[in-house]
Amino acid sequence: MKGEIMTCQVIVTQEENWFVAVDISTNVASQGKTISEALANLKEALELYYEDEHEIEERYPAFLTTLEVSAYAI
């Protein structure tokens, strides 16, 4: 599957002065001073990850939502 273009589902969070980008399918992560830098670094990390010929599984769309729960739930 050399040269295949994939769409990755990524979560970006901020930790102090850094943005951390994580691919939810592989748990590959990277960071940067900006969101753009974190995503560019993650792209490079994922290309290296798949260059090592990790098996590419069929991907299905993920849905991100929020859920409210009581902080005092029993």
CHARMM internal coordinates of N, CA and C (Angstrom, degrees):
IC EDIT
DIST 1 N 1 CA 1.4466
DIST 1 CA 1 C 1.5208
ANGL 1 N 1 CA 1 C 110.84
DIST 1 C 2 N 1.3053
ANGL 1 CA 1 C 2 N 116.17
DIHE 1 N 1 CA 1 C 2 N 31.03
DIST 2 N 2 CA 1.4543
ANGL 1 C 2 N 2 CA 122.12
DIHE 1 CA 1 C 2 N 2 CA -179.65
DIST 2 CA 2 C 1.5262
ANGL 2 N 2 CA 2 C 110.04
DIHE 1 C 2 N 2 CA 2 C -59.19
DIST 2 C 3 N 1.3177
ANGL 2 CA 2 C 3 N 116.20
DIHE 2 N 2 CA 2 C 3 N 133.39
DIST 3 N 3 CA 1.4492
ANGL 2 C 3 N 3 CA 120.75
DIHE 2 CA 2 C 3 N 3 CA 177.24
DIST 3 CA 3 C 1.5129
ANGL 3 N 3 CA 3 C 114.93
DIHE 2 C 3 N 3 CA 3 C 81.56
DIST 3 C 4 N 1.3294
ANGL 3 CA 3 C 4 N 117.90
DIHE 3 N 3 CA 3 C 4 N 3.09
DIST 4 N 4 CA 1.4670
ANGL 3 C 4 N 4 CA 120.74
DIHE 3 CA 3 C 4 N 4 CA 179.32
DIST 4 CA 4 C 1.5261
ANGL 4 N 4 CA 4 C 109.48
DIHE 3 C 4 N 4 CA 4 C -67.91
DIST 4 C 5 N 1.3124
ANGL 4 CA 4 C 5 N 116.19
DIHE 4 N 4 CA 4 C 5 N 136.61
DIST 5 N 5 CA 1.4623
ANGL 4 C 5 N 5 CA 121.32
DIHE 4 CA 4 C 5 N 5 CA 175.65
DIST 5 CA 5 C 1.5212
ANGL 5 N 5 CA 5 C 107.65
DIHE 4 C 5 N 5 CA 5 C -92.54
DIST 5 C 6 N 1.3218
ANGL 5 CA 5 C 6 N 116.19
DIHE 5 N 5 CA 5 C 6 N 128.09
DIST 6 N 6 CA 1.4521
ANGL 5 C 6 N 6 CA 121.66
DIHE 5 CA 5 C 6 N 6 CA -178.87
DIST 6 CA 6 C 1.5250
ANGL 6 N 6 CA 6 C 109.33
DIHE 5 C 6 N 6 CA 6 C -117.60
DIST 6 C 7 N 1.3045
ANGL 6 CA 6 C 7 N 115.75
DIHE 6 N 6 CA 6 C 7 N 152.47
DIST 7 N 7 CA 1.4576
ANGL 6 C 7 N 7 CA 121.42
DIHE 6 CA 6 C 7 N 7 CA 171.37
DIST 7 CA 7 C 1.5196
ANGL 7 N 7 CA 7 C 106.76
DIHE 6 C 7 N 7 CA 7 C -105.38
DIST 7 C 8 N 1.3071
ANGL 7 CA 7 C 8 N 116.08
DIHE 7 N 7 CA 7 C 8 N 121.70
DIST 8 N 8 CA 1.4627
ANGL 7 C 8 N 8 CA 121.21
DIHE 7 CA 7 C 8 N 8 CA -178.08
DIST 8 CA 8 C 1.5220
ANGL 8 N 8 CA 8 C 109.42
DIHE 7 C 8 N 8 CA 8 C -105.23
DIST 8 C 9 N 1.3099
ANGL 8 CA 8 C 9 N 115.51
DIHE 8 N 8 CA 8 C 9 N 146.21
DIST 9 N 9 CA 1.4565
ANGL 8 C 9 N 9 CA 121.32
DIHE 8 CA 8 C 9 N 9 CA 178.04
DIST 9 CA 9 C 1.5283
ANGL 9 N 9 CA 9 C 107.05
DIHE 8 C 9 N 9 CA 9 C -101.39
DIST 9 C 10 N 1.3168
ANGL 9 CA 9 C 10 N 115.25
DIHE 9 N 9 CA 9 C 10 N 119.73
DIST 10 N 10 CA 1.4530
ANGL 9 C 10 N 10 CA 121.82
DIHE 9 CA 9 C 10 N 10 CA -168.69
DIST 10 CA 10 C 1.5271
ANGL 10 N 10 CA 10 C 110.16
DIHE 9 C 10 N 10 CA 10 C -123.82
DIST 10 C 11 N 1.3091
ANGL 10 CA 10 C 11 N 115.25
DIHE 10 N 10 CA 10 C 11 N 141.10
DIST 11 N 11 CA 1.4646
ANGL 10 C 11 N 11 CA 121.93
DIHE 10 CA 10 C 11 N 11 CA 172.74
DIST 11 CA 11 C 1.5189
ANGL 11 N 11 CA 11 C 106.92
DIHE 10 C 11 N 11 CA 11 C -110.94
DIST 11 C 12 N 1.3309
ANGL 11 CA 11 C 12 N 116.61
DIHE 11 N 11 CA 11 C 12 N 131.79
DIST 12 N 12 CA 1.4598
ANGL 11 C 12 N 12 CA 121.68
DIHE 11 CA 11 C 12 N 12 CA 177.36
DIST 12 CA 12 C 1.5178
ANGL 12 N 12 CA 12 C 108.24
DIHE 11 C 12 N 12 CA 12 C -116.63
DIST 12 C 13 N 1.3221
ANGL 12 CA 12 C 13 N 115.74
DIHE 12 N 12 CA 12 C 13 N 127.90
DIST 13 N 13 CA 1.4601
ANGL 12 C 13 N 13 CA 121.45
DIHE 12 CA 12 C 13 N 13 CA 176.50
DIST 13 CA 13 C 1.5193
ANGL 13 N 13 CA 13 C 108.44
DIHE 12 C 13 N 13 CA 13 C -125.85
DIST 13 C 14 N 1.3199
ANGL 13 CA 13 C 14 N 115.64
DIHE 13 N 13 CA 13 C 14 N 162.19
DIST 14 N 14 CA 1.4629
ANGL 13 C 14 N 14 CA 119.80
DIHE 13 CA 13 C 14 N 14 CA 176.91
DIST 14 CA 14 C 1.5117
ANGL 14 N 14 CA 14 C 108.25
DIHE 13 C 14 N 14 CA 14 C -110.19
DIST 14 C 15 N 1.3289
ANGL 14 CA 14 C 15 N 115.36
DIHE 14 N 14 CA 14 C 15 N 131.02
DIST 15 N 15 CA 1.4617
ANGL 14 C 15 N 15 CA 122.50
DIHE 14 CA 14 C 15 N 15 CA 176.43
DIST 15 CA 15 C 1.5215
ANGL 15 N 15 CA 15 C 107.32
DIHE 14 C 15 N 15 CA 15 C -125.55
DIST 15 C 16 N 1.3052
ANGL 15 CA 15 C 16 N 115.66
DIHE 15 N 15 CA 15 C 16 N 103.63
DIST 16 N 16 CA 1.4595
ANGL 15 C 16 N 16 CA 123.12
DIHE 15 CA 15 C 16 N 16 CA -174.49
DIST 16 CA 16 C 1.5213
ANGL 16 N 16 CA 16 C 109.98
DIHE 15 C 16 N 16 CA 16 C 53.44
DIST 16 C 17 N 1.3272
ANGL 16 CA 16 C 17 N 119.57
DIHE 16 N 16 CA 16 C 17 N -116.83
DIST 17 N 17 CA 1.4663
ANGL 16 C 17 N 17 CA 121.93
DIHE 16 CA 16 C 17 N 17 CA -176.21
DIST 17 CA 17 C 1.5199
ANGL 17 N 17 CA 17 C 113.33
DIHE 16 C 17 N 17 CA 17 C -92.95
DIST 17 C 18 N 1.3180
ANGL 17 CA 17 C 18 N 118.73
DIHE 17 N 17 CA 17 C 18 N 9.70
DIST 18 N 18 CA 1.4690
ANGL 17 C 18 N 18 CA 122.89
DIHE 17 CA 17 C 18 N 18 CA -176.22
DIST 18 CA 18 C 1.5178
ANGL 18 N 18 CA 18 C 110.80
DIHE 17 C 18 N 18 CA 18 C -120.85
DIST 18 C 19 N 1.3348
ANGL 18 CA 18 C 19 N 115.61
DIHE 18 N 18 CA 18 C 19 N 148.21
DIST 19 N 19 CA 1.4571
ANGL 18 C 19 N 19 CA 121.60
DIHE 18 CA 18 C 19 N 19 CA 169.01
DIST 19 CA 19 C 1.5235
ANGL 19 N 19 CA 19 C 106.74
DIHE 18 C 19 N 19 CA 19 C -103.72
DIST 19 C 20 N 1.3231
ANGL 19 CA 19 C 20 N 115.98
DIHE 19 N 19 CA 19 C 20 N 135.22
DIST 20 N 20 CA 1.4628
ANGL 19 C 20 N 20 CA 121.82
DIHE 19 CA 19 C 20 N 20 CA -179.10
DIST 20 CA 20 C 1.5205
ANGL 20 N 20 CA 20 C 107.87
DIHE 19 C 20 N 20 CA 20 C -115.86
DIST 20 C 21 N 1.3380
ANGL 20 CA 20 C 21 N 116.02
DIHE 20 N 20 CA 20 C 21 N 126.03
DIST 21 N 21 CA 1.4658
ANGL 20 C 21 N 21 CA 122.65
DIHE 20 CA 20 C 21 N 21 CA 178.92
DIST 21 CA 21 C 1.5259
ANGL 21 N 21 CA 21 C 108.38
DIHE 20 C 21 N 21 CA 21 C -111.62
DIST 21 C 22 N 1.3346
ANGL 21 CA 21 C 22 N 116.34
DIHE 21 N 21 CA 21 C 22 N 129.99
DIST 22 N 22 CA 1.4629
ANGL 21 C 22 N 22 CA 121.90
DIHE 21 CA 21 C 22 N 22 CA -178.12
DIST 22 CA 22 C 1.5270
ANGL 22 N 22 CA 22 C 109.00
DIHE 21 C 22 N 22 CA 22 C -128.65
DIST 22 C 23 N 1.3328
ANGL 22 CA 22 C 23 N 116.47
DIHE 22 N 22 CA 22 C 23 N 128.06
DIST 23 N 23 CA 1.4631
ANGL 22 C 23 N 23 CA 121.39
DIHE 22 CA 22 C 23 N 23 CA 172.40
DIST 23 CA 23 C 1.5198
ANGL 23 N 23 CA 23 C 107.17
DIHE 22 C 23 N 23 CA 23 C -78.81
DIST 23 C 24 N 1.3294
ANGL 23 CA 23 C 24 N 117.85
DIHE 23 N 23 CA 23 C 24 N 121.52
DIST 24 N 24 CA 1.4623
ANGL 23 C 24 N 24 CA 119.84
DIHE 23 CA 23 C 24 N 24 CA -172.82
DIST 24 CA 24 C 1.5243
ANGL 24 N 24 CA 24 C 113.68
DIHE 23 C 24 N 24 CA 24 C -72.83
DIST 24 C 25 N 1.3246
ANGL 24 CA 24 C 25 N 118.44
DIHE 24 N 24 CA 24 C 25 N -18.93
DIST 25 N 25 CA 1.4670
ANGL 24 C 25 N 25 CA 120.30
DIHE 24 CA 24 C 25 N 25 CA -179.80
DIST 25 CA 25 C 1.5186
ANGL 25 N 25 CA 25 C 112.65
DIHE 24 C 25 N 25 CA 25 C -81.60
DIST 25 C 26 N 1.3263
ANGL 25 CA 25 C 26 N 117.47
DIHE 25 N 25 CA 25 C 26 N -33.10
DIST 26 N 26 CA 1.4621
ANGL 25 C 26 N 26 CA 121.02
DIHE 25 CA 25 C 26 N 26 CA -174.51
DIST 26 CA 26 C 1.5231
ANGL 26 N 26 CA 26 C 113.00
DIHE 25 C 26 N 26 CA 26 C -113.82
DIST 26 C 27 N 1.3217
ANGL 26 CA 26 C 27 N 117.34
DIHE 26 N 26 CA 26 C 27 N -13.83
DIST 27 N 27 CA 1.4661
ANGL 26 C 27 N 27 CA 123.72
DIHE 26 CA 26 C 27 N 27 CA -173.27
DIST 27 CA 27 C 1.5186
ANGL 27 N 27 CA 27 C 112.87
DIHE 26 C 27 N 27 CA 27 C 64.40
DIST 27 C 28 N 1.3366
ANGL 27 CA 27 C 28 N 117.52
DIHE 27 N 27 CA 27 C 28 N 16.38
DIST 28 N 28 CA 1.4593
ANGL 27 C 28 N 28 CA 120.87
DIHE 27 CA 27 C 28 N 28 CA 172.94
DIST 28 CA 28 C 1.5207
ANGL 28 N 28 CA 28 C 106.82
DIHE 27 C 28 N 28 CA 28 C -71.25
DIST 28 C 29 N 1.3336
ANGL 28 CA 28 C 29 N 116.25
DIHE 28 N 28 CA 28 C 29 N 134.69
DIST 29 N 29 CA 1.4617
ANGL 28 C 29 N 29 CA 120.57
DIHE 28 CA 28 C 29 N 29 CA -176.32
DIST 29 CA 29 C 1.5215
ANGL 29 N 29 CA 29 C 110.67
DIHE 28 C 29 N 29 CA 29 C -133.31
DIST 29 C 30 N 1.3260
ANGL 29 CA 29 C 30 N 114.48
DIHE 29 N 29 CA 29 C 30 N 157.20
DIST 30 N 30 CA 1.4613
ANGL 29 C 30 N 30 CA 121.39
DIHE 29 CA 29 C 30 N 30 CA 174.04
DIST 30 CA 30 C 1.5206
ANGL 30 N 30 CA 30 C 107.54
DIHE 29 C 30 N 30 CA 30 C -153.83
DIST 30 C 31 N 1.3187
ANGL 30 CA 30 C 31 N 115.60
DIHE 30 N 30 CA 30 C 31 N 171.14
DIST 31 N 31 CA 1.4583
ANGL 30 C 31 N 31 CA 119.52
DIHE 30 CA 30 C 31 N 31 CA -177.89
DIST 31 CA 31 C 1.5107
ANGL 31 N 31 CA 31 C 110.59
DIHE 30 C 31 N 31 CA 31 C -138.95
DIST 31 C 32 N 1.3294
ANGL 31 CA 31 C 32 N 115.20
DIHE 31 N 31 CA 31 C 32 N 166.45
DIST 32 N 32 CA 1.4519
ANGL 31 C 32 N 32 CA 121.50
DIHE 31 CA 31 C 32 N 32 CA 176.81
DIST 32 CA 32 C 1.5080
ANGL 32 N 32 CA 32 C 109.93
DIHE 31 C 32 N 32 CA 32 C -164.44
DIST 32 C 33 N 1.3157
ANGL 32 CA 32 C 33 N 115.53
DIHE 32 N 32 CA 32 C 33 N 166.72
DIST 33 N 33 CA 1.4712
ANGL 32 C 33 N 33 CA 120.75
DIHE 32 CA 32 C 33 N 33 CA 179.14
DIST 33 CA 33 C 1.5283
ANGL 33 N 33 CA 33 C 112.01
DIHE 32 C 33 N 33 CA 33 C -72.97
DIST 33 C 34 N 1.3509
ANGL 33 CA 33 C 34 N 116.92
DIHE 33 N 33 CA 33 C 34 N -21.52
DIST 34 N 34 CA 1.4615
ANGL 33 C 34 N 34 CA 122.26
DIHE 33 CA 33 C 34 N 34 CA 176.68
DIST 34 CA 34 C 1.5306
ANGL 34 N 34 CA 34 C 108.08
DIHE 33 C 34 N 34 CA 34 C -128.67
DIST 34 C 35 N 1.3205
ANGL 34 CA 34 C 35 N 116.11
DIHE 34 N 34 CA 34 C 35 N 166.04
DIST 35 N 35 CA 1.4587
ANGL 34 C 35 N 35 CA 119.64
DIHE 34 CA 34 C 35 N 35 CA 176.79
DIST 35 CA 35 C 1.5223
ANGL 35 N 35 CA 35 C 109.83
DIHE 34 C 35 N 35 CA 35 C -62.45
DIST 35 C 36 N 1.3125
ANGL 35 CA 35 C 36 N 116.64
DIHE 35 N 35 CA 35 C 36 N -43.34
DIST 36 N 36 CA 1.4698
ANGL 35 C 36 N 36 CA 120.28
DIHE 35 CA 35 C 36 N 36 CA 179.94
DIST 36 CA 36 C 1.5308
ANGL 36 N 36 CA 36 C 111.55
DIHE 35 C 36 N 36 CA 36 C -60.20
DIST 36 C 37 N 1.3103
ANGL 36 CA 36 C 37 N 116.32
DIHE 36 N 36 CA 36 C 37 N -42.03
DIST 37 N 37 CA 1.4678
ANGL 36 C 37 N 37 CA 120.35
DIHE 36 CA 36 C 37 N 37 CA 179.25
DIST 37 CA 37 C 1.5232
ANGL 37 N 37 CA 37 C 110.96
DIHE 36 C 37 N 37 CA 37 C -66.72
DIST 37 C 38 N 1.3188
ANGL 37 CA 37 C 38 N 117.15
DIHE 37 N 37 CA 37 C 38 N -41.08
DIST 38 N 38 CA 1.4657
ANGL 37 C 38 N 38 CA 120.78
DIHE 37 CA 37 C 38 N 38 CA 178.56
DIST 38 CA 38 C 1.5291
ANGL 38 N 38 CA 38 C 110.61
DIHE 37 C 38 N 38 CA 38 C -62.43
DIST 38 C 39 N 1.3406
ANGL 38 CA 38 C 39 N 116.74
DIHE 38 N 38 CA 38 C 39 N -41.86
DIST 39 N 39 CA 1.4651
ANGL 38 C 39 N 39 CA 120.24
DIHE 38 CA 38 C 39 N 39 CA 179.59
DIST 39 CA 39 C 1.5291
ANGL 39 N 39 CA 39 C 111.68
DIHE 38 C 39 N 39 CA 39 C -68.66
DIST 39 C 40 N 1.3262
ANGL 39 CA 39 C 40 N 117.16
DIHE 39 N 39 CA 39 C 40 N -39.56
DIST 40 N 40 CA 1.4688
ANGL 39 C 40 N 40 CA 120.34
DIHE 39 CA 39 C 40 N 40 CA 177.79
DIST 40 CA 40 C 1.5235
ANGL 40 N 40 CA 40 C 110.18
DIHE 39 C 40 N 40 CA 40 C -63.91
DIST 40 C 41 N 1.3287
ANGL 40 CA 40 C 41 N 116.56
DIHE 40 N 40 CA 40 C 41 N -41.55
DIST 41 N 41 CA 1.4706
ANGL 40 C 41 N 41 CA 120.51
DIHE 40 CA 40 C 41 N 41 CA 178.70
DIST 41 CA 41 C 1.5258
ANGL 41 N 41 CA 41 C 110.95
DIHE 40 C 41 N 41 CA 41 C -66.59
DIST 41 C 42 N 1.3361
ANGL 41 CA 41 C 42 N 116.91
DIHE 41 N 41 CA 41 C 42 N -37.63
DIST 42 N 42 CA 1.4632
ANGL 41 C 42 N 42 CA 120.15
DIHE 41 CA 41 C 42 N 42 CA 177.77
DIST 42 CA 42 C 1.5203
ANGL 42 N 42 CA 42 C 110.61
DIHE 41 C 42 N 42 CA 42 C -66.86
DIST 42 C 43 N 1.3250
ANGL 42 CA 42 C 43 N 117.18
DIHE 42 N 42 CA 42 C 43 N -40.33
DIST 43 N 43 CA 1.4625
ANGL 42 C 43 N 43 CA 120.47
DIHE 42 CA 42 C 43 N 43 CA 178.02
DIST 43 CA 43 C 1.5220
ANGL 43 N 43 CA 43 C 110.07
DIHE 42 C 43 N 43 CA 43 C -57.56
DIST 43 C 44 N 1.3207
ANGL 43 CA 43 C 44 N 116.29
DIHE 43 N 43 CA 43 C 44 N -46.25
DIST 44 N 44 CA 1.4684
ANGL 43 C 44 N 44 CA 120.27
DIHE 43 CA 43 C 44 N 44 CA 178.73
DIST 44 CA 44 C 1.5244
ANGL 44 N 44 CA 44 C 111.03
DIHE 43 C 44 N 44 CA 44 C -62.58
DIST 44 C 45 N 1.3265
ANGL 44 CA 44 C 45 N 117.00
DIHE 44 N 44 CA 44 C 45 N -42.99
DIST 45 N 45 CA 1.4666
ANGL 44 C 45 N 45 CA 120.91
DIHE 44 CA 44 C 45 N 45 CA 179.89
DIST 45 CA 45 C 1.5299
ANGL 45 N 45 CA 45 C 111.33
DIHE 44 C 45 N 45 CA 45 C -63.18
DIST 45 C 46 N 1.3334
ANGL 45 CA 45 C 46 N 116.79
DIHE 45 N 45 CA 45 C 46 N -40.05
DIST 46 N 46 CA 1.4638
ANGL 45 C 46 N 46 CA 120.30
DIHE 45 CA 45 C 46 N 46 CA 179.35
DIST 46 CA 46 C 1.5298
ANGL 46 N 46 CA 46 C 111.48
DIHE 45 C 46 N 46 CA 46 C -69.07
DIST 46 C 47 N 1.3274
ANGL 46 CA 46 C 47 N 116.97
DIHE 46 N 46 CA 46 C 47 N -37.95
DIST 47 N 47 CA 1.4661
ANGL 46 C 47 N 47 CA 119.43
DIHE 46 CA 46 C 47 N 47 CA 177.23
DIST 47 CA 47 C 1.5261
ANGL 47 N 47 CA 47 C 110.32
DIHE 46 C 47 N 47 CA 47 C -62.73
DIST 47 C 48 N 1.3304
ANGL 47 CA 47 C 48 N 117.73
DIHE 47 N 47 CA 47 C 48 N -39.37
DIST 48 N 48 CA 1.4605
ANGL 47 C 48 N 48 CA 121.04
DIHE 47 CA 47 C 48 N 48 CA 176.03
DIST 48 CA 48 C 1.5264
ANGL 48 N 48 CA 48 C 111.10
DIHE 47 C 48 N 48 CA 48 C -67.73
DIST 48 C 49 N 1.3261
ANGL 48 CA 48 C 49 N 116.47
DIHE 48 N 48 CA 48 C 49 N -39.37
DIST 49 N 49 CA 1.4643
ANGL 48 C 49 N 49 CA 121.63
DIHE 48 CA 48 C 49 N 49 CA 178.53
DIST 49 CA 49 C 1.5292
ANGL 49 N 49 CA 49 C 110.15
DIHE 48 C 49 N 49 CA 49 C -59.06
DIST 49 C 50 N 1.3195
ANGL 49 CA 49 C 50 N 117.26
DIHE 49 N 49 CA 49 C 50 N -48.79
DIST 50 N 50 CA 1.4658
ANGL 49 C 50 N 50 CA 120.55
DIHE 49 CA 49 C 50 N 50 CA -178.35
DIST 50 CA 50 C 1.5275
ANGL 50 N 50 CA 50 C 112.50
DIHE 49 C 50 N 50 CA 50 C -77.19
DIST 50 C 51 N 1.3434
ANGL 50 CA 50 C 51 N 117.26
DIHE 50 N 50 CA 50 C 51 N -21.11
DIST 51 N 51 CA 1.4608
ANGL 50 C 51 N 51 CA 120.49
DIHE 50 CA 50 C 51 N 51 CA 175.36
DIST 51 CA 51 C 1.5234
ANGL 51 N 51 CA 51 C 110.47
DIHE 50 C 51 N 51 CA 51 C -63.19
DIST 51 C 52 N 1.3310
ANGL 51 CA 51 C 52 N 116.24
DIHE 51 N 51 CA 51 C 52 N -29.83
DIST 52 N 52 CA 1.4677
ANGL 51 C 52 N 52 CA 121.46
DIHE 51 CA 51 C 52 N 52 CA 177.83
DIST 52 CA 52 C 1.5178
ANGL 52 N 52 CA 52 C 111.88
DIHE 51 C 52 N 52 CA 52 C -75.99
DIST 52 C 53 N 1.3344
ANGL 52 CA 52 C 53 N 116.51
DIHE 52 N 52 CA 52 C 53 N 11.17
DIST 53 N 53 CA 1.4563
ANGL 52 C 53 N 53 CA 124.12
DIHE 52 CA 52 C 53 N 53 CA 175.29
DIST 53 CA 53 C 1.5251
ANGL 53 N 53 CA 53 C 113.69
DIHE 52 C 53 N 53 CA 53 C 62.20
DIST 53 C 54 N 1.3392
ANGL 53 CA 53 C 54 N 116.09
DIHE 53 N 53 CA 53 C 54 N 37.64
DIST 54 N 54 CA 1.4536
ANGL 53 C 54 N 54 CA 118.66
DIHE 53 CA 53 C 54 N 54 CA 169.40
DIST 54 CA 54 C 1.5229
ANGL 54 N 54 CA 54 C 107.33
DIHE 53 C 54 N 54 CA 54 C -63.69
DIST 54 C 55 N 1.3037
ANGL 54 CA 54 C 55 N 116.00
DIHE 54 N 54 CA 54 C 55 N 144.06
DIST 55 N 55 CA 1.4578
ANGL 54 C 55 N 55 CA 119.83
DIHE 54 CA 54 C 55 N 55 CA -179.03
DIST 55 CA 55 C 1.5192
ANGL 55 N 55 CA 55 C 109.79
DIHE 54 C 55 N 55 CA 55 C -64.68
DIST 55 C 56 N 1.3090
ANGL 55 CA 55 C 56 N 116.12
DIHE 55 N 55 CA 55 C 56 N 130.89
DIST 56 N 56 CA 1.4617
ANGL 55 C 56 N 56 CA 121.22
DIHE 55 CA 55 C 56 N 56 CA 178.16
DIST 56 CA 56 C 1.5181
ANGL 56 N 56 CA 56 C 107.80
DIHE 55 C 56 N 56 CA 56 C -92.80
DIST 56 C 57 N 1.3264
ANGL 56 CA 56 C 57 N 115.17
DIHE 56 N 56 CA 56 C 57 N 113.48
DIST 57 N 57 CA 1.4566
ANGL 56 C 57 N 57 CA 120.30
DIHE 56 CA 56 C 57 N 57 CA -179.92
DIST 57 CA 57 C 1.5204
ANGL 57 N 57 CA 57 C 109.63
DIHE 56 C 57 N 57 CA 57 C -87.28
DIST 57 C 58 N 1.3187
ANGL 57 CA 57 C 58 N 114.78
DIHE 57 N 57 CA 57 C 58 N 154.55
DIST 58 N 58 CA 1.4602
ANGL 57 C 58 N 58 CA 118.74
DIHE 57 CA 57 C 58 N 58 CA 175.83
DIST 58 CA 58 C 1.5158
ANGL 58 N 58 CA 58 C 108.30
DIHE 57 C 58 N 58 CA 58 C -62.24
DIST 58 C 59 N 1.3259
ANGL 58 CA 58 C 59 N 116.25
DIHE 58 N 58 CA 58 C 59 N 134.47
DIST 59 N 59 CA 1.4597
ANGL 58 C 59 N 59 CA 120.82
DIHE 58 CA 58 C 59 N 59 CA -178.01
DIST 59 CA 59 C 1.5127
ANGL 59 N 59 CA 59 C 110.59
DIHE 58 C 59 N 59 CA 59 C -106.36
DIST 59 C 60 N 1.2976
ANGL 59 CA 59 C 60 N 114.65
DIHE 59 N 59 CA 59 C 60 N 142.26
DIST 60 N 60 CA 1.4531
ANGL 59 C 60 N 60 CA 121.73
DIHE 59 CA 59 C 60 N 60 CA 176.66
DIST 60 CA 60 C 1.5148
ANGL 60 N 60 CA 60 C 108.07
DIHE 59 C 60 N 60 CA 60 C -117.31
DIST 60 C 61 N 1.3238
ANGL 60 CA 60 C 61 N 117.65
DIHE 60 N 60 CA 60 C 61 N 150.10
DIST 61 N 61 CA 1.4666
ANGL 60 C 61 N 61 CA 119.50
DIHE 60 CA 60 C 61 N 61 CA -179.58
DIST 61 CA 61 C 1.5258
ANGL 61 N 61 CA 61 C 110.91
DIHE 60 C 61 N 61 CA 61 C -59.91
DIST 61 C 62 N 1.3082
ANGL 61 CA 61 C 62 N 115.41
DIHE 61 N 61 CA 61 C 62 N 142.29
DIST 62 N 62 CA 1.4639
ANGL 61 C 62 N 62 CA 121.37
DIHE 61 CA 61 C 62 N 62 CA 174.87
DIST 62 CA 62 C 1.5200
ANGL 62 N 62 CA 62 C 107.85
DIHE 61 C 62 N 62 CA 62 C -106.64
DIST 62 C 63 N 1.2797
ANGL 62 CA 62 C 63 N 116.43
DIHE 62 N 62 CA 62 C 63 N 154.03
DIST 63 N 63 CA 1.4559
ANGL 62 C 63 N 63 CA 121.35
DIHE 62 CA 62 C 63 N 63 CA 178.88
DIST 63 CA 63 C 1.5154
ANGL 63 N 63 CA 63 C 108.13
DIHE 62 C 63 N 63 CA 63 C -121.50
DIST 63 C 64 N 1.3039
ANGL 63 CA 63 C 64 N 115.72
DIHE 63 N 63 CA 63 C 64 N 128.63
DIST 64 N 64 CA 1.4549
ANGL 63 C 64 N 64 CA 121.87
DIHE 63 CA 63 C 64 N 64 CA 179.35
DIST 64 CA 64 C 1.5126
ANGL 64 N 64 CA 64 C 108.29
DIHE 63 C 64 N 64 CA 64 C -105.00
DIST 64 C 65 N 1.3014
ANGL 64 CA 64 C 65 N 115.62
DIHE 64 N 64 CA 64 C 65 N 131.13
DIST 65 N 65 CA 1.4572
ANGL 64 C 65 N 65 CA 120.72
DIHE 64 CA 64 C 65 N 65 CA 179.36
DIST 65 CA 65 C 1.5110
ANGL 65 N 65 CA 65 C 108.75
DIHE 64 C 65 N 65 CA 65 C -142.81
DIST 65 C 66 N 1.3004
ANGL 65 CA 65 C 66 N 116.64
DIHE 65 N 65 CA 65 C 66 N 177.63
DIST 66 N 66 CA 1.4575
ANGL 65 C 66 N 66 CA 121.05
DIHE 65 CA 65 C 66 N 66 CA 175.35
DIST 66 CA 66 C 1.5213
ANGL 66 N 66 CA 66 C 108.61
DIHE 65 C 66 N 66 CA 66 C -116.50
DIST 66 C 67 N 1.2970
ANGL 66 CA 66 C 67 N 115.33
DIHE 66 N 66 CA 66 C 67 N 159.18
DIST 67 N 67 CA 1.4490
ANGL 66 C 67 N 67 CA 121.67
DIHE 66 CA 66 C 67 N 67 CA -179.06
DIST 67 CA 67 C 1.5118
ANGL 67 N 67 CA 67 C 107.97
DIHE 66 C 67 N 67 CA 67 C -143.75
DIST 67 C 68 N 1.3150
ANGL 67 CA 67 C 68 N 116.82
DIHE 67 N 67 CA 67 C 68 N 126.74
DIST 68 N 68 CA 1.4512
ANGL 67 C 68 N 68 CA 120.11
DIHE 67 CA 67 C 68 N 68 CA 178.95
DIST 68 CA 68 C 1.5209
ANGL 68 N 68 CA 68 C 109.61
DIHE 67 C 68 N 68 CA 68 C -94.45
DIST 68 C 69 N 1.3212
ANGL 68 CA 68 C 69 N 115.91
DIHE 68 N 68 CA 68 C 69 N 131.30
DIST 69 N 69 CA 1.4626
ANGL 68 C 69 N 69 CA 121.23
DIHE 68 CA 68 C 69 N 69 CA 176.19
DIST 69 CA 69 C 1.5124
ANGL 69 N 69 CA 69 C 108.62
DIHE 68 C 69 N 69 CA 69 C -132.93
DIST 69 C 70 N 1.2963
ANGL 69 CA 69 C 70 N 116.57
DIHE 69 N 69 CA 69 C 70 N 153.57
DIST 70 N 70 CA 1.4460
ANGL 69 C 70 N 70 CA 121.27
DIHE 69 CA 69 C 70 N 70 CA 178.48
DIST 70 CA 70 C 1.5189
ANGL 70 N 70 CA 70 C 110.10
DIHE 69 C 70 N 70 CA 70 C -73.75
DIST 70 C 71 N 1.3052
ANGL 70 CA 70 C 71 N 116.51
DIHE 70 N 70 CA 70 C 71 N 133.86
DIST 71 N 71 CA 1.4592
ANGL 70 C 71 N 71 CA 120.45
DIHE 70 CA 70 C 71 N 71 CA 177.30
DIST 71 CA 71 C 1.5327
ANGL 71 N 71 CA 71 C 110.12
DIHE 70 C 71 N 71 CA 71 C -68.94
DIST 71 C 72 N 1.3220
ANGL 71 CA 71 C 72 N 117.16
DIHE 71 N 71 CA 71 C 72 N -13.90
DIST 72 N 72 CA 1.4535
ANGL 71 C 72 N 72 CA 121.59
DIHE 71 CA 71 C 72 N 72 CA -177.62
DIST 72 CA 72 C 1.5156
ANGL 72 N 72 CA 72 C 111.33
DIHE 71 C 72 N 72 CA 72 C -113.00
DIST 72 C 73 N 1.3272
ANGL 72 CA 72 C 73 N 116.84
DIHE 72 N 72 CA 72 C 73 N 27.04
DIST 73 N 73 CA 1.4681
ANGL 72 C 73 N 73 CA 120.82
DIHE 72 CA 72 C 73 N 73 CA -178.74
DIST 73 CA 73 C 1.5150
ANGL 73 N 73 CA 73 C 109.64
DIHE 72 C 73 N 73 CA 73 C -63.02
DIST 73 C 74 N 1.3192
ANGL 73 CA 73 C 74 N 114.75
DIHE 73 N 73 CA 73 C 74 N 142.71
DIST 74 N 74 CA 1.4670
ANGL 73 C 74 N 74 CA 120.49
DIHE 73 CA 73 C 74 N 74 CA -179.37
DIST 74 CA 74 C 1.5043
ANGL 74 N 74 CA 74 C 109.80
DIHE 73 C 74 N 74 CA 74 C -89.18
END
COOR INIT
IC SEED 1 N 1 CA 1 C
IC BUILD
